[in-house]
């Protein structure tokens, strides 16, 4: 893996950065460069509607994002053991954008509970206390019978209040706790 990573970095497809995650701990992370993202998009190895990111957009969230990737890997393994196949992955920002766009298209009716529920259901979400909670990550996958399913993942932190956890559970999210 180290040789492959070094090769990708020499080709300008991947960049490396070390992040301090506590006073005595740092984490080494890798991301695609813009050239690496373009290569992935042209490769045909990922669906056209799958968002591919390059660079470290929010370095303060790097630890959370790295932990979220571990959560994704666990969930992908669970899906595959049940005979499913991941089709696409939507991060929070992408899902929020799609939900907000659909609500805005409803105009004055966007606050109508039935319309809001329709929008939520269209995106595999639920309305909780009049709001549409959006997960950290949504995985869309195909089951052996060709049906499409979604799972909504939330990586909880010590910053969550009990009420927030209850609302995330009511929204049907699969909750994960970060590793220590």
C-alpha positions as CSV (number, residue, x, y, z in Angstrom):
1,X,0.0,0.0,0.0
2,X,2.8,2.4,0.8
3,X,4.4,1.9,-2.6
4,X,1.1,2.5,-4.3
5,X,0.4,5.6,-2.3
6,X,3.9,7.0,-3.0
7,X,3.3,6.3,-6.7
8,X,-0.1,8.1,-6.7
9,X,1.5,11.1,-4.9
10,X,4.4,11.2,-7.5
11,X,1.8,11.3,-10.3
12,X,0.0,14.2,-8.6
13,X,-3.2,12.2,-8.1
14,X,-3.2,12.0,-4.3
15,X,-1.9,14.4,-1.6
16,X,-1.0,13.7,2.0
17,X,-1.5,15.8,5.1
18,X,-1.0,15.2,8.8
19,X,-3.6,16.6,11.2
20,X,-3.3,17.1,14.9
21,X,-6.3,15.5,16.5
22,X,-5.2,16.0,20.1
23,X,-2.2,17.4,22.0
24,X,-0.3,14.1,21.7
25,X,-1.9,12.5,18.7
26,X,-1.8,13.2,15.0
27,X,-3.4,11.5,12.0
28,X,-2.0,11.1,8.5
29,X,-4.7,11.4,5.8
30,X,-4.8,11.3,2.0
31,X,-7.1,12.9,-0.5
32,X,-7.5,13.1,-4.3
33,X,-6.0,16.1,-6.0
34,X,-8.1,17.8,-8.7
35,X,-6.2,15.7,-11.3
36,X,-7.0,12.5,-9.3
37,X,-10.7,13.5,-9.2
38,X,-10.7,14.1,-13.0
39,X,-9.1,10.7,-13.6
40,X,-11.7,9.0,-11.3
41,X,-14.6,10.7,-13.1
42,X,-13.3,9.6,-16.5
43,X,-12.4,6.1,-15.5
44,X,-16.0,4.8,-15.5
45,X,-15.3,3.1,-12.1
46,X,-17.9,5.1,-10.3
47,X,-21.4,6.1,-11.3
48,X,-21.8,9.4,-13.1
49,X,-24.1,10.7,-10.3
50,X,-21.6,9.9,-7.6
51,X,-20.0,13.0,-6.2
52,X,-16.2,12.8,-6.0
53,X,-14.3,15.3,-3.9
54,X,-10.7,16.5,-4.1
55,X,-8.6,18.3,-1.5
56,X,-9.1,18.9,2.2
57,X,-12.2,21.2,2.2
58,X,-12.7,21.5,5.9
59,X,-9.5,20.5,7.7
60,X,-11.1,20.8,11.2
61,X,-13.6,18.1,10.2
62,X,-10.8,15.7,8.9
63,X,-11.0,13.5,12.0
64,X,-14.8,13.2,11.7
65,X,-14.6,12.5,8.0
66,X,-12.0,9.8,8.5
67,X,-14.1,8.2,11.2
68,X,-17.1,8.5,8.9
69,X,-15.2,6.6,6.2
70,X,-14.6,3.7,8.7
71,X,-18.4,3.7,9.4
72,X,-19.1,3.6,5.7
73,X,-16.8,0.6,5.3
74,X,-18.6,-1.3,8.1
75,X,-21.9,-0.6,6.6
76,X,-20.8,-1.5,3.1
77,X,-19.5,-4.8,4.5
78,X,-22.9,-5.4,6.1
79,X,-24.8,-4.6,2.9
80,X,-22.6,-6.9,0.8
81,X,-23.0,-9.8,3.3
82,X,-26.8,-9.5,2.7
83,X,-26.2,-9.7,-1.0
84,X,-26.4,-6.0,-1.7
85,X,-24.2,-3.7,-3.8
86,X,-23.6,0.0,-3.0
87,X,-24.7,2.2,-5.9
88,X,-23.8,5.7,-4.5
89,X,-22.9,7.5,-1.4
90,X,-24.3,11.0,-0.5
91,X,-22.6,13.1,2.1
92,X,-24.6,15.5,4.3
93,X,-24.0,18.6,2.2
94,X,-25.2,16.9,-1.0
95,X,-28.3,15.5,0.6
96,X,-29.1,18.9,2.3
97,X,-28.7,20.6,-1.0
98,X,-31.1,18.2,-2.8
99,X,-33.7,18.4,0.1
100,X,-33.6,22.2,0.3
101,X,-33.9,22.5,-3.5
102,X,-37.0,20.3,-3.5
103,X,-38.5,22.3,-0.6
104,X,-37.8,25.6,-2.4
105,X,-39.6,24.3,-5.5
106,X,-42.7,23.9,-3.4
107,X,-42.9,27.6,-2.9
108,X,-45.3,28.7,-0.2
109,X,-46.4,25.0,0.3
110,X,-42.9,24.0,1.5
111,X,-44.1,24.2,5.1
112,X,-47.2,22.1,4.5
113,X,-46.7,18.9,6.5
114,X,-47.8,16.6,3.7
115,X,-45.5,18.3,1.1
116,X,-42.6,18.2,3.5
117,X,-43.2,14.5,4.1
118,X,-43.3,13.9,0.4
119,X,-39.9,15.6,0.0
120,X,-38.5,13.7,2.9
121,X,-39.7,10.3,1.5
122,X,-38.4,11.1,-1.9
123,X,-34.9,11.3,-0.4
124,X,-35.2,8.3,2.0
125,X,-35.7,10.5,5.0
126,X,-38.4,11.2,7.6
127,X,-39.9,14.4,9.1
128,X,-39.3,14.7,12.9
129,X,-40.8,17.5,14.8
130,X,-41.6,19.4,11.6
131,X,-38.1,19.2,10.3
132,X,-36.2,16.9,7.9
133,X,-33.1,15.7,9.7
134,X,-30.2,14.9,7.3
135,X,-27.6,12.2,8.1
136,X,-23.9,12.5,7.9
137,X,-24.0,9.9,5.1
138,X,-26.6,8.2,3.0
139,X,-25.8,5.0,1.2
140,X,-28.0,3.9,-1.7
141,X,-27.7,0.3,-2.6
142,X,-29.2,-2.4,-4.7
143,X,-30.5,-5.7,-3.2
144,X,-30.3,-9.1,-5.0
145,X,-33.9,-8.7,-6.1
146,X,-32.9,-5.4,-7.8
147,X,-34.8,-3.3,-5.3
148,X,-33.2,-0.1,-4.2
149,X,-32.7,0.6,-0.5
150,X,-31.0,3.3,1.5
151,X,-29.4,3.5,4.9
152,X,-28.8,6.8,6.7
153,X,-25.7,6.9,8.9
154,X,-24.9,9.3,11.7
155,X,-21.6,9.5,13.6
156,X,-22.5,10.7,17.0
157,X,-20.0,12.7,19.2
158,X,-19.9,13.7,22.8
159,X,-21.4,17.1,21.6
160,X,-24.8,15.5,20.9
161,X,-27.5,16.2,23.5
162,X,-29.9,13.4,24.5
163,X,-32.7,15.1,22.6
164,X,-30.6,15.2,19.4
165,X,-29.8,11.5,19.7
166,X,-33.5,10.7,20.2
167,X,-34.4,12.7,17.1
168,X,-31.8,11.0,15.0
169,X,-33.1,7.6,16.1
170,X,-36.7,8.7,15.3
171,X,-35.5,9.7,11.9
172,X,-34.4,6.1,11.4
173,X,-30.7,6.8,11.3
174,X,-28.2,4.1,12.1
175,X,-26.1,5.7,14.9
176,X,-22.4,5.0,15.3
177,X,-20.1,6.1,18.0
178,X,-16.5,7.2,17.1
179,X,-13.6,5.0,18.0
180,X,-11.4,6.2,20.9
